[in-house]
Amino acid sequence: MKIRARNKAISGVRVRVEHAIAGIKRLRITTDKFRNKTDSFSDKAMLISCGLWNYHLKCR
């Protein structure tokens, strides 16, 4: 029984993480072909995407 409760807790966290990743991917800057080769720009794009998704969640 203890294993079942642990798996349920892990799956609950996994669902929240997967929903967050899907929300970030909806902005499409993280999933489309990225042509800008500037150093660290992809990190900035991910940072902006995460920030926008968090703002969306806060304002709904």
CHARMM internal coordinates of N, CA and C (Angstrom, degrees):
IC EDIT
DIST 1 N 1 CA 1.4564
DIST 1 CA 1 C 1.5180
ANGL 1 N 1 CA 1 C 111.87
DIST 1 C 2 N 1.3219
ANGL 1 CA 1 C 2 N 116.64
DIHE 1 N 1 CA 1 C 2 N -33.46
DIST 2 N 2 CA 1.4516
ANGL 1 C 2 N 2 CA 119.95
DIHE 1 CA 1 C 2 N 2 CA -178.74
DIST 2 CA 2 C 1.5258
ANGL 2 N 2 CA 2 C 111.43
DIHE 1 C 2 N 2 CA 2 C -64.75
DIST 2 C 3 N 1.3257
ANGL 2 CA 2 C 3 N 116.09
DIHE 2 N 2 CA 2 C 3 N -35.98
DIST 3 N 3 CA 1.4624
ANGL 2 C 3 N 3 CA 120.80
DIHE 2 CA 2 C 3 N 3 CA 179.65
DIST 3 CA 3 C 1.5256
ANGL 3 N 3 CA 3 C 110.23
DIHE 2 C 3 N 3 CA 3 C -65.83
DIST 3 C 4 N 1.3152
ANGL 3 CA 3 C 4 N 116.92
DIHE 3 N 3 CA 3 C 4 N -38.98
DIST 4 N 4 CA 1.4627
ANGL 3 C 4 N 4 CA 121.07
DIHE 3 CA 3 C 4 N 4 CA -179.62
DIST 4 CA 4 C 1.5289
ANGL 4 N 4 CA 4 C 110.51
DIHE 3 C 4 N 4 CA 4 C -63.48
DIST 4 C 5 N 1.3231
ANGL 4 CA 4 C 5 N 117.75
DIHE 4 N 4 CA 4 C 5 N -42.76
DIST 5 N 5 CA 1.4610
ANGL 4 C 5 N 5 CA 121.30
DIHE 4 CA 4 C 5 N 5 CA 179.49
DIST 5 CA 5 C 1.5296
ANGL 5 N 5 CA 5 C 110.68
DIHE 4 C 5 N 5 CA 5 C -65.89
DIST 5 C 6 N 1.3253
ANGL 5 CA 5 C 6 N 116.28
DIHE 5 N 5 CA 5 C 6 N -38.89
DIST 6 N 6 CA 1.4668
ANGL 5 C 6 N 6 CA 119.91
DIHE 5 CA 5 C 6 N 6 CA 179.05
DIST 6 CA 6 C 1.5256
ANGL 6 N 6 CA 6 C 110.64
DIHE 5 C 6 N 6 CA 6 C -65.89
DIST 6 C 7 N 1.3261
ANGL 6 CA 6 C 7 N 117.33
DIHE 6 N 6 CA 6 C 7 N -43.87
DIST 7 N 7 CA 1.4584
ANGL 6 C 7 N 7 CA 121.01
DIHE 6 CA 6 C 7 N 7 CA 178.28
DIST 7 CA 7 C 1.5214
ANGL 7 N 7 CA 7 C 111.34
DIHE 6 C 7 N 7 CA 7 C -63.04
DIST 7 C 8 N 1.3175
ANGL 7 CA 7 C 8 N 117.09
DIHE 7 N 7 CA 7 C 8 N -37.00
DIST 8 N 8 CA 1.4643
ANGL 7 C 8 N 8 CA 120.46
DIHE 7 CA 7 C 8 N 8 CA 178.51
DIST 8 CA 8 C 1.5174
ANGL 8 N 8 CA 8 C 110.76
DIHE 7 C 8 N 8 CA 8 C -65.12
DIST 8 C 9 N 1.3282
ANGL 8 CA 8 C 9 N 117.55
DIHE 8 N 8 CA 8 C 9 N -40.94
DIST 9 N 9 CA 1.4649
ANGL 8 C 9 N 9 CA 121.53
DIHE 8 CA 8 C 9 N 9 CA 178.13
DIST 9 CA 9 C 1.5284
ANGL 9 N 9 CA 9 C 110.88
DIHE 8 C 9 N 9 CA 9 C -65.23
DIST 9 C 10 N 1.3272
ANGL 9 CA 9 C 10 N 116.37
DIHE 9 N 9 CA 9 C 10 N -42.34
DIST 10 N 10 CA 1.4618
ANGL 9 C 10 N 10 CA 119.88
DIHE 9 CA 9 C 10 N 10 CA 179.41
DIST 10 CA 10 C 1.5207
ANGL 10 N 10 CA 10 C 111.01
DIHE 9 C 10 N 10 CA 10 C -65.61
DIST 10 C 11 N 1.3152
ANGL 10 CA 10 C 11 N 117.58
DIHE 10 N 10 CA 10 C 11 N -41.87
DIST 11 N 11 CA 1.4625
ANGL 10 C 11 N 11 CA 120.06
DIHE 10 CA 10 C 11 N 11 CA -179.38
DIST 11 CA 11 C 1.5247
ANGL 11 N 11 CA 11 C 111.44
DIHE 10 C 11 N 11 CA 11 C -67.15
DIST 11 C 12 N 1.3131
ANGL 11 CA 11 C 12 N 117.72
DIHE 11 N 11 CA 11 C 12 N -31.75
DIST 12 N 12 CA 1.4576
ANGL 11 C 12 N 12 CA 120.38
DIHE 11 CA 11 C 12 N 12 CA 176.63
DIST 12 CA 12 C 1.5175
ANGL 12 N 12 CA 12 C 112.26
DIHE 11 C 12 N 12 CA 12 C -64.86
DIST 12 C 13 N 1.3245
ANGL 12 CA 12 C 13 N 115.83
DIHE 12 N 12 CA 12 C 13 N -40.13
DIST 13 N 13 CA 1.4651
ANGL 12 C 13 N 13 CA 120.09
DIHE 12 CA 12 C 13 N 13 CA 176.85
DIST 13 CA 13 C 1.5192
ANGL 13 N 13 CA 13 C 110.04
DIHE 12 C 13 N 13 CA 13 C -69.15
DIST 13 C 14 N 1.3227
ANGL 13 CA 13 C 14 N 116.91
DIHE 13 N 13 CA 13 C 14 N -41.58
DIST 14 N 14 CA 1.4587
ANGL 13 C 14 N 14 CA 121.20
DIHE 13 CA 13 C 14 N 14 CA -178.73
DIST 14 CA 14 C 1.5233
ANGL 14 N 14 CA 14 C 111.40
DIHE 13 C 14 N 14 CA 14 C -60.33
DIST 14 C 15 N 1.3045
ANGL 14 CA 14 C 15 N 117.58
DIHE 14 N 14 CA 14 C 15 N -40.51
DIST 15 N 15 CA 1.4634
ANGL 14 C 15 N 15 CA 121.22
DIHE 14 CA 14 C 15 N 15 CA -179.78
DIST 15 CA 15 C 1.5243
ANGL 15 N 15 CA 15 C 110.44
DIHE 14 C 15 N 15 CA 15 C -62.87
DIST 15 C 16 N 1.3230
ANGL 15 CA 15 C 16 N 116.79
DIHE 15 N 15 CA 15 C 16 N -43.22
DIST 16 N 16 CA 1.4712
ANGL 15 C 16 N 16 CA 119.81
DIHE 15 CA 15 C 16 N 16 CA 179.83
DIST 16 CA 16 C 1.5222
ANGL 16 N 16 CA 16 C 111.32
DIHE 15 C 16 N 16 CA 16 C -64.32
DIST 16 C 17 N 1.3275
ANGL 16 CA 16 C 17 N 116.77
DIHE 16 N 16 CA 16 C 17 N -40.12
DIST 17 N 17 CA 1.4656
ANGL 16 C 17 N 17 CA 120.66
DIHE 16 CA 16 C 17 N 17 CA 179.43
DIST 17 CA 17 C 1.5296
ANGL 17 N 17 CA 17 C 110.33
DIHE 16 C 17 N 17 CA 17 C -66.88
DIST 17 C 18 N 1.3128
ANGL 17 CA 17 C 18 N 117.52
DIHE 17 N 17 CA 17 C 18 N -43.30
DIST 18 N 18 CA 1.4674
ANGL 17 C 18 N 18 CA 120.67
DIHE 17 CA 17 C 18 N 18 CA 179.92
DIST 18 CA 18 C 1.5179
ANGL 18 N 18 CA 18 C 111.24
DIHE 17 C 18 N 18 CA 18 C -64.72
DIST 18 C 19 N 1.3148
ANGL 18 CA 18 C 19 N 118.53
DIHE 18 N 18 CA 18 C 19 N -37.22
DIST 19 N 19 CA 1.4653
ANGL 18 C 19 N 19 CA 121.17
DIHE 18 CA 18 C 19 N 19 CA 176.63
DIST 19 CA 19 C 1.5224
ANGL 19 N 19 CA 19 C 110.77
DIHE 18 C 19 N 19 CA 19 C -66.03
DIST 19 C 20 N 1.3196
ANGL 19 CA 19 C 20 N 117.73
DIHE 19 N 19 CA 19 C 20 N -38.63
DIST 20 N 20 CA 1.4618
ANGL 19 C 20 N 20 CA 121.11
DIHE 19 CA 19 C 20 N 20 CA 178.57
DIST 20 CA 20 C 1.5251
ANGL 20 N 20 CA 20 C 110.63
DIHE 19 C 20 N 20 CA 20 C -65.14
DIST 20 C 21 N 1.3249
ANGL 20 CA 20 C 21 N 117.23
DIHE 20 N 20 CA 20 C 21 N -43.48
DIST 21 N 21 CA 1.4674
ANGL 20 C 21 N 21 CA 120.81
DIHE 20 CA 20 C 21 N 21 CA 178.97
DIST 21 CA 21 C 1.5228
ANGL 21 N 21 CA 21 C 110.37
DIHE 20 C 21 N 21 CA 21 C -63.80
DIST 21 C 22 N 1.3197
ANGL 21 CA 21 C 22 N 117.28
DIHE 21 N 21 CA 21 C 22 N -40.67
DIST 22 N 22 CA 1.4623
ANGL 21 C 22 N 22 CA 120.64
DIHE 21 CA 21 C 22 N 22 CA 178.09
DIST 22 CA 22 C 1.5242
ANGL 22 N 22 CA 22 C 111.17
DIHE 21 C 22 N 22 CA 22 C -64.21
DIST 22 C 23 N 1.3210
ANGL 22 CA 22 C 23 N 117.45
DIHE 22 N 22 CA 22 C 23 N -37.72
DIST 23 N 23 CA 1.4593
ANGL 22 C 23 N 23 CA 120.54
DIHE 22 CA 22 C 23 N 23 CA 177.90
DIST 23 CA 23 C 1.5128
ANGL 23 N 23 CA 23 C 112.03
DIHE 22 C 23 N 23 CA 23 C -65.16
DIST 23 C 24 N 1.3153
ANGL 23 CA 23 C 24 N 116.74
DIHE 23 N 23 CA 23 C 24 N -39.55
DIST 24 N 24 CA 1.4660
ANGL 23 C 24 N 24 CA 120.59
DIHE 23 CA 23 C 24 N 24 CA 178.09
DIST 24 CA 24 C 1.5243
ANGL 24 N 24 CA 24 C 110.14
DIHE 23 C 24 N 24 CA 24 C -66.49
DIST 24 C 25 N 1.3168
ANGL 24 CA 24 C 25 N 117.07
DIHE 24 N 24 CA 24 C 25 N -39.23
DIST 25 N 25 CA 1.4611
ANGL 24 C 25 N 25 CA 120.78
DIHE 24 CA 24 C 25 N 25 CA -179.62
DIST 25 CA 25 C 1.5204
ANGL 25 N 25 CA 25 C 112.30
DIHE 24 C 25 N 25 CA 25 C -68.70
DIST 25 C 26 N 1.3225
ANGL 25 CA 25 C 26 N 118.56
DIHE 25 N 25 CA 25 C 26 N -20.49
DIST 26 N 26 CA 1.4616
ANGL 25 C 26 N 26 CA 120.86
DIHE 25 CA 25 C 26 N 26 CA 177.98
DIST 26 CA 26 C 1.5141
ANGL 26 N 26 CA 26 C 111.87
DIHE 25 C 26 N 26 CA 26 C -64.29
DIST 26 C 27 N 1.3200
ANGL 26 CA 26 C 27 N 117.83
DIHE 26 N 26 CA 26 C 27 N -22.79
DIST 27 N 27 CA 1.4603
ANGL 26 C 27 N 27 CA 121.22
DIHE 26 CA 26 C 27 N 27 CA -179.84
DIST 27 CA 27 C 1.5253
ANGL 27 N 27 CA 27 C 112.27
DIHE 26 C 27 N 27 CA 27 C -76.50
DIST 27 C 28 N 1.3163
ANGL 27 CA 27 C 28 N 118.06
DIHE 27 N 27 CA 27 C 28 N -12.57
DIST 28 N 28 CA 1.4614
ANGL 27 C 28 N 28 CA 127.85
DIHE 27 CA 27 C 28 N 28 CA 170.59
DIST 28 CA 28 C 1.5158
ANGL 28 N 28 CA 28 C 114.86
DIHE 27 C 28 N 28 CA 28 C 68.36
DIST 28 C 29 N 1.3295
ANGL 28 CA 28 C 29 N 120.64
DIHE 28 N 28 CA 28 C 29 N -11.60
DIST 29 N 29 CA 1.4576
ANGL 28 C 29 N 29 CA 119.31
DIHE 28 CA 28 C 29 N 29 CA 176.14
DIST 29 CA 29 C 1.5269
ANGL 29 N 29 CA 29 C 109.98
DIHE 28 C 29 N 29 CA 29 C -71.04
DIST 29 C 30 N 1.3212
ANGL 29 CA 29 C 30 N 116.69
DIHE 29 N 29 CA 29 C 30 N -21.98
DIST 30 N 30 CA 1.4632
ANGL 29 C 30 N 30 CA 120.12
DIHE 29 CA 29 C 30 N 30 CA -179.03
DIST 30 CA 30 C 1.5242
ANGL 30 N 30 CA 30 C 112.41
DIHE 29 C 30 N 30 CA 30 C -89.44
DIST 30 C 31 N 1.3252
ANGL 30 CA 30 C 31 N 118.68
DIHE 30 N 30 CA 30 C 31 N -16.23
DIST 31 N 31 CA 1.4571
ANGL 30 C 31 N 31 CA 120.57
DIHE 30 CA 30 C 31 N 31 CA -175.87
DIST 31 CA 31 C 1.5208
ANGL 31 N 31 CA 31 C 113.55
DIHE 30 C 31 N 31 CA 31 C -110.89
DIST 31 C 32 N 1.3217
ANGL 31 CA 31 C 32 N 119.15
DIHE 31 N 31 CA 31 C 32 N -25.07
DIST 32 N 32 CA 1.4627
ANGL 31 C 32 N 32 CA 121.50
DIHE 31 CA 31 C 32 N 32 CA -179.38
DIST 32 CA 32 C 1.5241
ANGL 32 N 32 CA 32 C 110.81
DIHE 31 C 32 N 32 CA 32 C -74.68
DIST 32 C 33 N 1.3154
ANGL 32 CA 32 C 33 N 115.51
DIHE 32 N 32 CA 32 C 33 N 164.22
DIST 33 N 33 CA 1.4698
ANGL 32 C 33 N 33 CA 121.29
DIHE 32 CA 32 C 33 N 33 CA 177.15
DIST 33 CA 33 C 1.5173
ANGL 33 N 33 CA 33 C 108.55
DIHE 32 C 33 N 33 CA 33 C -63.66
DIST 33 C 34 N 1.3276
ANGL 33 CA 33 C 34 N 115.53
DIHE 33 N 33 CA 33 C 34 N 127.74
DIST 34 N 34 CA 1.4588
ANGL 33 C 34 N 34 CA 121.08
DIHE 33 CA 33 C 34 N 34 CA -175.16
DIST 34 CA 34 C 1.5164
ANGL 34 N 34 CA 34 C 108.76
DIHE 33 C 34 N 34 CA 34 C -102.08
DIST 34 C 35 N 1.3221
ANGL 34 CA 34 C 35 N 118.05
DIHE 34 N 34 CA 34 C 35 N 118.64
DIST 35 N 35 CA 1.4627
ANGL 34 C 35 N 35 CA 121.59
DIHE 34 CA 34 C 35 N 35 CA -173.09
DIST 35 CA 35 C 1.5182
ANGL 35 N 35 CA 35 C 113.34
DIHE 34 C 35 N 35 CA 35 C -100.66
DIST 35 C 36 N 1.3106
ANGL 35 CA 35 C 36 N 117.97
DIHE 35 N 35 CA 35 C 36 N -14.56
DIST 36 N 36 CA 1.4556
ANGL 35 C 36 N 36 CA 120.41
DIHE 35 CA 35 C 36 N 36 CA -178.97
DIST 36 CA 36 C 1.5316
ANGL 36 N 36 CA 36 C 108.69
DIHE 35 C 36 N 36 CA 36 C -79.74
DIST 36 C 37 N 1.3047
ANGL 36 CA 36 C 37 N 117.21
DIHE 36 N 36 CA 36 C 37 N 121.76
DIST 37 N 37 CA 1.4617
ANGL 36 C 37 N 37 CA 121.77
DIHE 36 CA 36 C 37 N 37 CA -176.13
DIST 37 CA 37 C 1.5292
ANGL 37 N 37 CA 37 C 112.67
DIHE 36 C 37 N 37 CA 37 C -98.48
DIST 37 C 38 N 1.3131
ANGL 37 CA 37 C 38 N 118.43
DIHE 37 N 37 CA 37 C 38 N 13.67
DIST 38 N 38 CA 1.4572
ANGL 37 C 38 N 38 CA 121.62
DIHE 37 CA 37 C 38 N 38 CA 179.03
DIST 38 CA 38 C 1.5223
ANGL 38 N 38 CA 38 C 110.00
DIHE 37 C 38 N 38 CA 38 C -61.97
DIST 38 C 39 N 1.3335
ANGL 38 CA 38 C 39 N 116.46
DIHE 38 N 38 CA 38 C 39 N 139.98
DIST 39 N 39 CA 1.4624
ANGL 38 C 39 N 39 CA 120.54
DIHE 38 CA 38 C 39 N 39 CA 179.80
DIST 39 CA 39 C 1.5181
ANGL 39 N 39 CA 39 C 110.61
DIHE 38 C 39 N 39 CA 39 C -61.02
DIST 39 C 40 N 1.2925
ANGL 39 CA 39 C 40 N 116.48
DIHE 39 N 39 CA 39 C 40 N 136.73
DIST 40 N 40 CA 1.4669
ANGL 39 C 40 N 40 CA 126.92
DIHE 39 CA 39 C 40 N 40 CA 176.20
DIST 40 CA 40 C 1.5322
ANGL 40 N 40 CA 40 C 114.16
DIHE 39 C 40 N 40 CA 40 C 62.98
DIST 40 C 41 N 1.3314
ANGL 40 CA 40 C 41 N 118.74
DIHE 40 N 40 CA 40 C 41 N 10.02
DIST 41 N 41 CA 1.4611
ANGL 40 C 41 N 41 CA 119.16
DIHE 40 CA 40 C 41 N 41 CA 179.50
DIST 41 CA 41 C 1.5291
ANGL 41 N 41 CA 41 C 110.94
DIHE 40 C 41 N 41 CA 41 C -72.10
DIST 41 C 42 N 1.3311
ANGL 41 CA 41 C 42 N 117.13
DIHE 41 N 41 CA 41 C 42 N -32.47
DIST 42 N 42 CA 1.4672
ANGL 41 C 42 N 42 CA 118.40
DIHE 41 CA 41 C 42 N 42 CA 178.92
DIST 42 CA 42 C 1.5292
ANGL 42 N 42 CA 42 C 110.32
DIHE 41 C 42 N 42 CA 42 C -67.17
DIST 42 C 43 N 1.3405
ANGL 42 CA 42 C 43 N 117.16
DIHE 42 N 42 CA 42 C 43 N -33.37
DIST 43 N 43 CA 1.4642
ANGL 42 C 43 N 43 CA 119.83
DIHE 42 CA 42 C 43 N 43 CA 175.13
DIST 43 CA 43 C 1.5209
ANGL 43 N 43 CA 43 C 110.88
DIHE 42 C 43 N 43 CA 43 C -65.41
DIST 43 C 44 N 1.3131
ANGL 43 CA 43 C 44 N 116.61
DIHE 43 N 43 CA 43 C 44 N -39.69
DIST 44 N 44 CA 1.4686
ANGL 43 C 44 N 44 CA 120.49
DIHE 43 CA 43 C 44 N 44 CA 178.41
DIST 44 CA 44 C 1.5287
ANGL 44 N 44 CA 44 C 110.71
DIHE 43 C 44 N 44 CA 44 C -66.95
DIST 44 C 45 N 1.3286
ANGL 44 CA 44 C 45 N 116.51
DIHE 44 N 44 CA 44 C 45 N -37.96
DIST 45 N 45 CA 1.4623
ANGL 44 C 45 N 45 CA 120.05
DIHE 44 CA 44 C 45 N 45 CA 178.23
DIST 45 CA 45 C 1.5266
ANGL 45 N 45 CA 45 C 110.37
DIHE 44 C 45 N 45 CA 45 C -63.22
DIST 45 C 46 N 1.3319
ANGL 45 CA 45 C 46 N 117.05
DIHE 45 N 45 CA 45 C 46 N -41.65
DIST 46 N 46 CA 1.4688
ANGL 45 C 46 N 46 CA 120.32
DIHE 45 CA 45 C 46 N 46 CA 178.31
DIST 46 CA 46 C 1.5236
ANGL 46 N 46 CA 46 C 110.12
DIHE 45 C 46 N 46 CA 46 C -66.73
DIST 46 C 47 N 1.3131
ANGL 46 CA 46 C 47 N 117.59
DIHE 46 N 46 CA 46 C 47 N -40.21
DIST 47 N 47 CA 1.4613
ANGL 46 C 47 N 47 CA 121.56
DIHE 46 CA 46 C 47 N 47 CA 178.75
DIST 47 CA 47 C 1.5270
ANGL 47 N 47 CA 47 C 111.08
DIHE 46 C 47 N 47 CA 47 C -62.14
DIST 47 C 48 N 1.3111
ANGL 47 CA 47 C 48 N 116.41
DIHE 47 N 47 CA 47 C 48 N -42.82
DIST 48 N 48 CA 1.4645
ANGL 47 C 48 N 48 CA 120.85
DIHE 47 CA 47 C 48 N 48 CA 178.51
DIST 48 CA 48 C 1.5258
ANGL 48 N 48 CA 48 C 110.26
DIHE 47 C 48 N 48 CA 48 C -66.10
DIST 48 C 49 N 1.3240
ANGL 48 CA 48 C 49 N 117.29
DIHE 48 N 48 CA 48 C 49 N -42.58
DIST 49 N 49 CA 1.4685
ANGL 48 C 49 N 49 CA 120.99
DIHE 48 CA 48 C 49 N 49 CA 179.18
DIST 49 CA 49 C 1.5228
ANGL 49 N 49 CA 49 C 111.33
DIHE 48 C 49 N 49 CA 49 C -61.34
DIST 49 C 50 N 1.3240
ANGL 49 CA 49 C 50 N 116.46
DIHE 49 N 49 CA 49 C 50 N -44.29
DIST 50 N 50 CA 1.4632
ANGL 49 C 50 N 50 CA 120.06
DIHE 49 CA 49 C 50 N 50 CA 179.38
DIST 50 CA 50 C 1.5241
ANGL 50 N 50 CA 50 C 110.92
DIHE 49 C 50 N 50 CA 50 C -65.04
DIST 50 C 51 N 1.3252
ANGL 50 CA 50 C 51 N 116.27
DIHE 50 N 50 CA 50 C 51 N -40.87
DIST 51 N 51 CA 1.4628
ANGL 50 C 51 N 51 CA 119.74
DIHE 50 CA 50 C 51 N 51 CA 178.66
DIST 51 CA 51 C 1.5192
ANGL 51 N 51 CA 51 C 112.04
DIHE 50 C 51 N 51 CA 51 C -63.82
DIST 51 C 52 N 1.3204
ANGL 51 CA 51 C 52 N 116.91
DIHE 51 N 51 CA 51 C 52 N -42.97
DIST 52 N 52 CA 1.4632
ANGL 51 C 52 N 52 CA 120.26
DIHE 51 CA 51 C 52 N 52 CA 178.29
DIST 52 CA 52 C 1.5227
ANGL 52 N 52 CA 52 C 111.72
DIHE 51 C 52 N 52 CA 52 C -64.59
DIST 52 C 53 N 1.3268
ANGL 52 CA 52 C 53 N 116.70
DIHE 52 N 52 CA 52 C 53 N -38.51
DIST 53 N 53 CA 1.4656
ANGL 52 C 53 N 53 CA 119.31
DIHE 52 CA 52 C 53 N 53 CA 178.99
DIST 53 CA 53 C 1.5219
ANGL 53 N 53 CA 53 C 110.53
DIHE 52 C 53 N 53 CA 53 C -66.97
DIST 53 C 54 N 1.3301
ANGL 53 CA 53 C 54 N 117.06
DIHE 53 N 53 CA 53 C 54 N -41.95
DIST 54 N 54 CA 1.4662
ANGL 53 C 54 N 54 CA 120.03
DIHE 53 CA 53 C 54 N 54 CA 177.34
DIST 54 CA 54 C 1.5312
ANGL 54 N 54 CA 54 C 111.23
DIHE 53 C 54 N 54 CA 54 C -63.09
DIST 54 C 55 N 1.3373
ANGL 54 CA 54 C 55 N 116.47
DIHE 54 N 54 CA 54 C 55 N -38.81
DIST 55 N 55 CA 1.4698
ANGL 54 C 55 N 55 CA 120.00
DIHE 54 CA 54 C 55 N 55 CA 176.70
DIST 55 CA 55 C 1.5214
ANGL 55 N 55 CA 55 C 110.62
DIHE 54 C 55 N 55 CA 55 C -63.79
DIST 55 C 56 N 1.3249
ANGL 55 CA 55 C 56 N 116.67
DIHE 55 N 55 CA 55 C 56 N -40.92
DIST 56 N 56 CA 1.4624
ANGL 55 C 56 N 56 CA 120.84
DIHE 55 CA 55 C 56 N 56 CA 177.70
DIST 56 CA 56 C 1.5355
ANGL 56 N 56 CA 56 C 110.87
DIHE 55 C 56 N 56 CA 56 C -59.92
DIST 56 C 57 N 1.3309
ANGL 56 CA 56 C 57 N 115.81
DIHE 56 N 56 CA 56 C 57 N -44.69
DIST 57 N 57 CA 1.4586
ANGL 56 C 57 N 57 CA 119.17
DIHE 56 CA 56 C 57 N 57 CA -179.24
DIST 57 CA 57 C 1.5325
ANGL 57 N 57 CA 57 C 111.01
DIHE 56 C 57 N 57 CA 57 C -66.53
DIST 57 C 58 N 1.3070
ANGL 57 CA 57 C 58 N 117.06
DIHE 57 N 57 CA 57 C 58 N -35.35
DIST 58 N 58 CA 1.4603
ANGL 57 C 58 N 58 CA 120.89
DIHE 57 CA 57 C 58 N 58 CA -178.82
DIST 58 CA 58 C 1.5310
ANGL 58 N 58 CA 58 C 111.44
DIHE 57 C 58 N 58 CA 58 C -69.30
DIST 58 C 59 N 1.3087
ANGL 58 CA 58 C 59 N 116.91
DIHE 58 N 58 CA 58 C 59 N -35.31
DIST 59 N 59 CA 1.4740
ANGL 58 C 59 N 59 CA 120.85
DIHE 58 CA 58 C 59 N 59 CA -173.10
DIST 59 CA 59 C 1.5196
ANGL 59 N 59 CA 59 C 114.33
DIHE 58 C 59 N 59 CA 59 C -91.84
DIST 59 C 60 N 1.3024
ANGL 59 CA 59 C 60 N 118.50
DIHE 59 N 59 CA 59 C 60 N -1.41
DIST 60 N 60 CA 1.4683
ANGL 59 C 60 N 60 CA 116.76
DIHE 59 CA 59 C 60 N 60 CA -177.91
DIST 60 CA 60 C 1.4945
ANGL 60 N 60 CA 60 C 112.73
DIHE 59 C 60 N 60 CA 60 C -89.32
END
COOR INIT
IC SEED 1 N 1 CA 1 C
IC BUILD
